């Protein structure tokens, strides 16, 4: 703990829990621990499970008295965790794990779990040979406070049935993505500039709607209807990447924000999802299909335009046979729909 007083420690932890946003919470705890633990570097890894594989992304890095966001969908944020000493031990034991190098530098790995005891992230703390000693109970206590608060925050952001992010969280996150600037304290990250410079990729918003869902409820009852929604949300988790963001928008409607990919990548991912749903055998109900519409989120997009255009592409899918995926801009180019007038503060835009 170095020379930090008890009041400084309490204030630092209090500052962490004032955030009601996951990203702000993560960067706050990382910055606080960097100072409190006199660390050389702290990395926060996000952990995702796809079938039998574990995917690891570097989310935040704190070094040289600065913390920065890494996991903005950029490809370099994916990590081969097999190269990190004792990382497998940490994942398997779900406990604080220590590794000391031959030269005396120490690495502490601390796993963060959800309410189902699944690891969702791992903190990696690098300390020099001469760093002041710290108490394991102090480290564990700090992370326990963070984990408990994270559970409360995640509960408020999630749909009760599916566990996907809810509509309230969607409204907040869409505004953040539209601005393309994520502010953390005095630091602003221009995501649009990063993505366009490095990979020439975009974010995309897709709306997926279960076809003839009312029939499912009418013919089999709401219990089986809920099971369809729950299983469909599981298919979503298996299909999309850890950096993509999944929401239950309401009723039988779902929203996917695909991060940092091109048109081909977005189309292929959405088609994989549609085909997986089409081929899945839902208990008692049998076959179910979905219709999808999607739209590119450009740097001058506004939330009402994004939602409206993705929704129009969705309804084209619905009105033209269902069980298909359509992109708004392509429908415009093909002359299948016409661009609608958008009114913003009494100013008419095309």
Secondary structure, DSSP 4 states (H G I P E B T S, - for coil): -TT--HHHHHHHHHHHTT--SHHHHHHHHHHHHHHHTT-SEEEEEEEEEETTEEEEEEEEEEETTEEEE--SS-GGGB--GGGSTTHHHHHHH-S-EEEE-TTS-EEEEEEEE-TTS-EEEEEEEEE-TTSPP--HHHHHHHHHHHHHHHHHHHHHHB-TTT-SB-HHHHHHHHHHHHHTEEEETTEEEEHHHHHHHHT--EEEEEEEEETTHHHHHHHH-HHHHHHHHHHHHHHHHHHS-TTSEEEEEETTEEEEEEEEE-HHHHHHHHHHHHHHHHH--BTTTB---EEEEEEEE-TT--HHHHHHHHHHHHHHHHHTTSS-EEEHHHHHHTTSS-PPPEEETTEEE-
